[in-house]
Amino acid sequence: MISELRQLMLDHSPHMMLLVDPADLRIIVANKVAEQVLGYSGAQLVEMLITDIESSLQDVFYWEDVRGGHFQDIDAQEGEYQRADGTQIMVMKSLRVMRHEERWLILILARDARQERKVEDVLEQTLSQLRTTLEATGNGILVIDWHNKIASMNRQFSEMWHIPDAFLKNGNDDAILEFLTANVIEQDLCRERLQQVSDPHEALDQLNLHDGRVFECRSRPQFLGERIIGRVYGFIDTTERVHAEQALRESRDQLEDRVHERTLALQMANLTLESEKTRQADLIRKLGEAQNQLLQSEKMASIGVLAAGVAHEINNPVGFVNSNLSSLQRYMQSLMRLLDAYEAREEHLPENDRGELNALRKEIDADYLREDLGSLLSESMDGLDRIKRIVQDMKDFSHAGGGDILVANLETGLDSTLNVVWNELKYKAEVVKEYGGVPEIECIPSQLNQVFMNLLVNAAHAIENRGRITVRTSYENEMVTVSVSDTGNGIAAENLGRIFEPFFTTKPVGKGTGLGLSLSYSIVQKHGGRIEVDSEIGCGTTFRVILPRQMAPAAEENDVVN
């Protein structure tokens, strides 16, 4: 019985296990995994020498030393194994020398390393793509970690700031950050922003350099799950734009002075000039809206790519931890069965032995351990499932397809978005989902997810202490409706007509850019839909996004052009 249990435990190991007699290098025990991977039967393996399988030069030298009586343990060494079909595979193995019944034995644990090599190649390719993407962007990118050290920067960043080569070669982070601060007129603002790594909010700053250039700095926290691990800074040289705006303002002021100086005889000319001025102002406003919305869209696209990359990286360790926990659960169940078998035969033991066993059982509280082991493993498996759901939601939210028109389910997008912004909501409101099982629609999922995110975050910001956010879906004929309601402060009647204007916001300075609802309105319009809003002071606000199940051809063409 004991021998059968030992063989059963060997066969349930995820690794190849070979037991070798160092006297003649003969394999005396092999488990099922070794038979499956190497292609030999168990009877064939116990008739072979270990040197028939291990053929690399370092293995030959090791086994020659073993023949000479020199034994040593080996941890995590790469090797090559000869299979029954003549092929060779790369393995990762460990060797342990042990003493059993007055004889030396060597236990080999090996695993097939081919899949690990493939995973490493995919990881290297992904990292290469990420590095290439950072270098290809026209913005200067700087990433600072939790310890206020530079995690990474692209070439555009070092070139636009003219960072000395000596600082870059030596990797002197403090010198580089101080160099940035010294070149900016607003030194206190720059230093404070570079040190606010743990700030959970995004920030937009304009930095004026001593050499006359003007940089726009957008920064946002870098999250790992719900924990902030750093901050990402994007720098754009806006010198030409700022100078052009200043020149335009000066030109406009001069034009207004001239208009006021005109006489009644030039009234018709004044009307013409006023009309031209209004047209130019409208064009400037539209240009500013388009530029800021483009920047916002590019930022969300970059965040989506980074989220997809982070989700992919998390999947790797979650995979093998989940596999290990599953194996551990099976092992624990096997051990419990073994303990049950021992306890069933306890009455046949001498009374003294039973007394010692009962004392040991009470000392370690065996009944509690037996009960708690299962709970611990179940809770760990539930935690892993939650991580996998979060990772999948990050992938769904980022939508690697980007701006492609797809057939998607809005309720799935809402769930993904809720998980992504959960950190913003969970401390402010109870979220209630009242889904109507709406059909799939043609849309650009990543853009609609951005609309849902803006509405949910705004709802959380509208609640001062603790409230409720209700998300509803419904459909009628060819139209699908998504509504987001909150129990916040509400919107004043005089502001309802302006909430979709670019740069209009009722939030305090530094809390919002005024672009969220404007960009959301634009996205819904491109989908051929509309946004409706109802609000009452002190009672809350409801936003309804009404979308067609099929995008109109004009909307699709407009999206491609954009």
HUMO-V84819 format. One record per run of one state. SS is the DSSP state (hx for helix, st for strand, lp for the rest). FROM is the first residue (numbers start at 0). LEN is the number of residues. If there is no record, write none. Layout:
# HUMO-V84819
ss=<SS,SS>
from=<FROM,FROM>
len=<LEN,LEN>
This chain:
# HUMO-V84819
ss=<lp,hx,lp,st,lp,st,lp,hx,lp,hx,lp,st,hx,lp,st,lp,hx,lp,st,lp,st,lp,st,lp,hx,lp,st,lp,st,lp,hx,lp,hx,lp,hx,lp,st,lp,hx,lp,st,lp,st,lp,st,lp,hx,lp,hx,lp,hx,lp,hx,lp,hx,lp,st,lp,hx,lp,hx,lp,st,lp,st,lp,hx,lp,st,lp,st,lp,hx,lp,hx,lp,st,lp,st,lp,hx,lp>
from=<0,1,11,15,21,25,30,31,38,41,45,48,49,52,53,54,56,67,73,82,87,100,102,112,113,136,139,145,149,153,154,161,164,170,172,182,183,184,186,195,202,209,213,224,226,237,238,261,263,344,345,348,350,364,365,398,405,408,409,420,421,425,428,434,440,443,444,462,466,476,478,486,492,496,515,526,529,536,539,548,552,561>
len=<1,10,4,6,4,5,1,7,3,4,3,1,3,1,1,2,11,6,9,5,13,2,10,1,23,3,6,4,4,1,7,3,6,2,10,1,1,2,9,7,7,4,11,2,11,1,23,2,81,1,3,2,14,1,33,7,3,1,11,1,4,3,6,6,3,1,18,4,10,2,8,6,4,19,11,3,7,3,9,4,9,1>
